[in-house]
Amino acid sequence: IKLLLEQGFAVRGTVRDPLKIETSSFLKALPSASNLQLVSADLNNKGAFSDHIKDVDYVIHTASPFVIDVDDVERDLVQPAVRGTVSALEAAAKSSRVKRVVLTSSMAAVTDAPDGRVLTEADWNEKSSIMRNPYYYSKTQAERAAWAFTKREKIGFDLVVINPFMVAGPSLSAGVSTSNQLFIDIANGQYPALMALNWGFVDVREVARAHILAMKAPNAKGRYICSAGNMDMHQITDIMRSVGVQGKLPTFDMSGHFGTATMKLLSYFQPRGIGSYLRTHLGSVPQFDNSKIRRDLGIEFRDVEETIYDTVHDLVKWGHLSA
């Protein structure tokens, strides 16, 4: 929204409650916010976007539940993700004005877990289920539903999909994203030891740019892996210490073969979603090819280390971390 306003676009944003101060105040404080309209829409309501999309040129659909562990996967993850995506596409299909829809998907729709292969946009997550990595399953189902809709229906717009890895970086508000919560959890002792966990990261500022370029670029087509590089738990913890973060940062190293095997056994005592994630990701390093997004959209990614430094400093600024 910030970048769209800076580029002179009039933006209509959907939130569940436009009057909720936590949701709207930082958006309304943006420069050129006079060109921003916030309207009410809920992913779970059929036809929620119909009245809001009929007179727009482009749709960027970003909303989807991002929770690793829930009580009811179908109700809390899958249905809102799929229903919201299809609802946005249905509304766009009814409009004669919409030129392109950009959908925020995820690397979760590309792979269930690292398996040694270099991933490209041709890869699809075939393994996740309601029991195994349920959040990944919800993102896969939503993106598949989107592509199925474009094949099934007669539409007058293009669909372009952005598939980011873990999105980190500075925030425009005091809220904490699920991805940035990782750093708070590390500082608060939620990770009792240094584990063999390695994440693909991308800066939120590049993700925002990627969506707008995908919206505007005439040659934009298909899916785009959006990720800058990798960082493991040791590296993240070292950065946090260098910034002076206080708390219960892990020191005991359980990232070797024995430690990883032990952690996988202990994962069975964790909530279902968290346990499944640990068993499928411990000891694995994601590999991916991001050449398509760099070639087609001209995206150049900032170094992951810079993103993590900026994230940690930002969390300190907002009072979520002590330093």
KELOTI-255105 format. One record per residue (C-alpha): y, z, x. Coordinates in steps of 0.5 Angstrom, whole numbers, m for minus. Each point is the difference from the previous one (the first is absolute). Layout:
<v=Y	w=Z	u=X>
...
END
This chain:
<v=0	w=0	u=0>
<v=5	w=2	u=6>
<v=m1	w=m7	u=3>
<v=0	w=m4	u=m6>
<v=7	w=3	u=m2>
<v=2	w=m1	u=7>
<v=m2	w=m7	u=m1>
<v=4	w=m1	u=m6>
<v=m5	w=0	u=m5>
<v=0	w=4	u=m7>
<v=m6	w=4	u=m1>
<v=m3	w=3	u=m6>
<v=m5	w=6	u=2>
<v=m5	w=3	u=m4>
<v=m1	w=8	u=0>
<v=m4	w=4	u=m5>
<v=6	w=4	u=m1>
<v=7	w=m3	u=2>
<v=4	w=7	u=m1>
<v=m5	w=4	u=4>
<v=5	w=2	u=6>
<v=m5	w=0	u=5>
<v=m2	w=m7	u=m1>
<v=7	w=m4	u=m1>
<v=5	w=4	u=4>
<v=m1	w=m3	u=6>
<v=m1	w=m7	u=m2>
<v=7	w=1	u=m4>
<v=3	w=2	u=6>
<v=m2	w=m6	u=4>
<v=6	w=m5	u=2>
<v=1	w=m6	u=m6>
<v=m4	w=5	u=m5>
<v=4	w=m3	u=m5>
<v=m5	w=m6	u=0>
<v=m6	w=5	u=m1>
<v=m2	w=1	u=m7>
<v=m6	w=5	u=m1>
<v=m4	w=m1	u=m6>
<v=m6	w=4	u=m3>
<v=m7	w=m2	u=1>
<v=m7	w=3	u=1>
<v=m6	w=m3	u=3>
<v=m5	w=2	u=m5>
<v=4	w=m3	u=m6>
<v=m2	w=m7	u=m2>
<v=6	w=m4	u=0>
<v=4	w=5	u=4>
<v=4	w=m6	u=4>
<v=0	w=m5	u=m6>
<v=8	w=1	u=m1>
<v=2	w=1	u=7>
<v=m3	w=m6	u=3>
<v=2	w=m6	u=m5>
<v=7	w=m1	u=3>
<v=m2	w=1	u=8>
<v=m1	w=m5	u=5>
<v=m5	w=4	u=4>
<v=m5	w=6	u=m1>
<v=m2	w=4	u=6>
<v=m5	w=5	u=m3>
<v=m1	w=6	u=5>
<v=m3	w=5	u=m5>
<v=m7	w=3	u=1>
<v=m2	w=7	u=0>
<v=m2	w=2	u=8>
<v=m4	w=6	u=0>
<v=m6	w=1	u=4>
<v=m4	w=5	u=m4>
<v=1	w=1	u=m8>
<v=m4	w=3	u=m6>
<v=m2	w=m7	u=m3>
<v=1	w=m6	u=4>
<v=m1	w=m5	u=m6>
<v=6	w=4	u=m4>
<v=4	w=2	u=6>
<v=0	w=m6	u=5>
<v=m4	w=m6	u=m3>
<v=3	w=m1	u=m7>
<v=7	w=1	u=2>
<v=0	w=m4	u=6>
<v=m3	w=m6	u=m4>
<v=3	w=1	u=m6>
<v=7	w=0	u=3>
<v=m1	w=m6	u=4>
<v=m3	w=m4	u=m5>
<v=6	w=2	u=m5>
<v=5	w=m2	u=5>
<v=m3	w=m7	u=1>
<v=m1	w=m1	u=m8>
<v=7	w=2	u=m1>
<v=2	w=m5	u=6>
<v=m4	w=m5	u=m3>
<v=3	w=0	u=m7>
<v=7	w=m1	u=4>
<v=2	w=m7	u=1>
<v=5	w=2	u=6>
<v=m5	w=4	u=4>
<v=m1	w=m4	u=7>
<v=m4	w=4	u=4>
<v=m4	w=7	u=m1>
<v=m1	w=4	u=7>
<v=m5	w=5	u=m1>
<v=m1	w=7	u=5>
<v=m7	w=0	u=1>
<v=m3	w=4	u=6>
<v=m5	w=m1	u=6>
<v=m4	w=4	u=m4>
<v=m1	w=m7	u=m4>
<v=m2	w=m3	u=6>
<v=m5	w=5	u=3>
<v=m4	w=6	u=m2>
<v=0	w=3	u=7>
<v=1	w=m3	u=7>
<v=m7	w=m3	u=2>
<v=2	w=m3	u=7>
<v=2	w=m7	u=m3>
<v=7	w=m3	u=1>
<v=3	w=0	u=m7>
<v=3	w=m6	u=m3>
<v=3	w=m2	u=m7>
<v=m7	w=m3	u=m2>
<v=m3	w=7	u=0>
<v=m1	w=4	u=m6>
<v=m2	w=7	u=m1>
<v=m8	w=0	u=m3>
<v=m2	w=7	u=2>
<v=5	w=5	u=m4>
<v=m2	w=2	u=m7>
<v=1	w=6	u=m4>
<v=m4	w=5	u=4>
<v=2	w=m3	u=7>
<v=8	w=m1	u=2>
<v=2	w=0	u=m7>
<v=7	w=m1	u=1>
<v=m2	w=m6	u=4>
<v=m4	w=m2	u=m6>
<v=6	w=0	u=m4>
<v=4	w=m4	u=4>
<v=m5	w=m6	u=1>
<v=m1	w=0	u=m8>
<v=7	w=m1	u=m1>
<v=1	w=m5	u=5>
<v=m6	w=m4	u=m2>
<v=2	w=1	u=m7>
<v=7	w=m3	u=2>
<v=m4	w=m6	u=3>
<v=m4	w=m1	u=m6>
<v=6	w=0	u=m5>
<v=3	w=m6	u=4>
<v=m6	w=m4	u=0>
<v=m2	w=2	u=m8>
<v=7	w=m1	u=m3>
<v=5	w=m6	u=0>
<v=6	w=3	u=4>
<v=6	w=m3	u=3>
<v=1	w=5	u=6>
<v=m3	w=1	u=7>
<v=m3	w=6	u=2>
<v=0	w=3	u=7>
<v=m3	w=6	u=2>
<v=2	w=5	u=6>
<v=m6	w=4	u=3>
<v=3	w=6	u=4>
<v=m3	w=5	u=4>
<v=2	w=7	u=0>
<v=8	w=0	u=m2>
<v=4	w=5	u=5>
<v=7	w=0	u=1>
<v=7	w=4	u=m2>
<v=1	w=1	u=m7>
<v=6	w=m1	u=m5>
<v=m2	w=6	u=m4>
<v=m2	w=7	u=1>
<v=m7	w=m2	u=m3>
<v=m6	w=0	u=5>
<v=m4	w=m6	u=m1>
<v=m8	w=0	u=0>
<v=0	w=m3	u=7>
<v=5	w=4	u=3>
<v=m3	w=6	u=m3>
<v=m5	w=m1	u=6>
<v=5	w=3	u=5>
<v=1	w=6	u=m4>
<v=m7	w=1	u=m1>
<v=m1	w=0	u=8>
<v=5	w=5	u=1>
<v=m2	w=5	u=m5>
<v=m7	w=0	u=2>
<v=m4	w=m4	u=m5>
<v=m3	w=m3	u=6>
<v=m4	w=5	u=4>
<v=m1	w=m4	u=6>
<v=1	w=m7	u=3>
<v=m4	w=m5	u=m3>
<v=m2	w=m7	u=1>
<v=5	w=m3	u=m5>
<v=3	w=m6	u=1>
<v=5	w=m3	u=m5>
<v=4	w=m7	u=0>
<v=7	w=1	u=m1>
<v=6	w=m4	u=m3>
<v=7	w=2	u=0>
<v=3	w=1	u=m7>
<v=6	w=m4	u=2>
<v=m4	w=m6	u=2>
<v=m4	w=1	u=m7>
<v=6	w=m1	u=m4>
<v=2	w=m6	u=4>
<v=m6	w=m3	u=m1>
<v=0	w=1	u=m7>
<v=7	w=m4	u=m1>
<v=m2	w=m5	u=5>
<v=m7	w=m1	u=m4>
<v=5	w=m1	u=m6>
<v=5	w=m5	u=3>
<v=m4	w=m4	u=5>
<v=m2	w=m7	u=m3>
<v=m7	w=0	u=4>
<v=m2	w=7	u=m1>
<v=m7	w=m1	u=m3>
<v=m6	w=5	u=m1>
<v=m1	w=7	u=3>
<v=3	w=3	u=6>
<v=m2	w=5	u=5>
<v=6	w=4	u=1>
<v=m2	w=5	u=6>
<v=3	w=1	u=7>
<v=m5	w=4	u=4>
<v=m4	w=6	u=1>
<v=0	w=7	u=1>
<v=m5	w=6	u=1>
<v=1	w=7	u=m2>
<v=1	w=2	u=8>
<v=6	w=m5	u=0>
<v=3	w=3	u=m6>
<v=m1	w=7	u=2>
<v=3	w=m1	u=7>
<v=6	w=m4	u=m4>
<v=1	w=6	u=m4>
<v=0	w=5	u=6>
<v=5	w=m4	u=4>
<v=5	w=0	u=m6>
<v=m1	w=8	u=0>
<v=m4	w=1	u=m7>
<v=m2	w=7	u=m1>
<v=m6	w=2	u=m4>
<v=m8	w=0	u=1>
<v=0	w=m7	u=3>
<v=m8	w=m1	u=2>
<v=m2	w=1	u=7>
<v=m8	w=1	u=0>
<v=m2	w=m7	u=2>
<v=m6	w=m3	u=m5>
<v=1	w=m7	u=1>
<v=m6	w=m1	u=4>
<v=m7	w=m2	u=m2>
<v=m2	w=7	u=m2>
<v=6	w=2	u=m3>
<v=0	w=m6	u=m4>
<v=m7	w=1	u=m3>
<v=2	w=7	u=m1>
<v=6	w=m2	u=m4>
<v=m4	w=m5	u=m4>
<v=m5	w=6	u=m2>
<v=6	w=4	u=m2>
<v=3	w=m5	u=m4>
<v=m5	w=1	u=m6>
<v=3	w=7	u=m1>
<v=7	w=m4	u=m1>
<v=2	w=m3	u=m7>
<v=m3	w=m6	u=m2>
<v=5	w=m5	u=2>
<v=2	w=4	u=7>
<v=m7	w=0	u=2>
<v=m2	w=m7	u=m2>
<v=6	w=m2	u=4>
<v=m2	w=4	u=6>
<v=m7	w=m2	u=1>
<v=2	w=m8	u=m1>
<v=6	w=1	u=5>
<v=m2	w=5	u=6>
<v=m1	w=m4	u=6>
<v=3	w=m6	u=m2>
<v=6	w=m4	u=2>
<v=3	w=m6	u=m4>
<v=1	w=m7	u=2>
<v=4	w=m5	u=m3>
<v=3	w=m7	u=1>
<v=8	w=1	u=m3>
<v=1	w=m7	u=3>
<v=1	w=m3	u=m7>
<v=6	w=4	u=m2>
<v=3	w=m1	u=6>
<v=m1	w=m7	u=0>
<v=2	w=m1	u=m8>
<v=5	w=5	u=m1>
<v=3	w=1	u=7>
<v=m1	w=7	u=0>
<v=0	w=4	u=7>
<v=m3	w=7	u=0>
<v=4	w=6	u=3>
<v=m5	w=4	u=5>
<v=m4	w=5	u=m4>
<v=2	w=5	u=5>
<v=7	w=m1	u=m2>
<v=m2	w=1	u=m7>
<v=m4	w=6	u=1>
<v=6	w=3	u=4>
<v=5	w=m2	u=m6>
<v=m5	w=3	u=m5>
<v=0	w=7	u=3>
<v=7	w=0	u=1>
<v=1	w=m2	u=m7>
<v=m4	w=6	u=m2>
<v=3	w=5	u=4>
<v=7	w=m3	u=m3>
<v=m3	w=1	u=m7>
<v=m3	w=7	u=1>
<v=m7	w=m2	u=0>
<v=m1	w=2	u=7>
<v=3	w=5	u=4>
<v=2	w=m1	u=7>
END
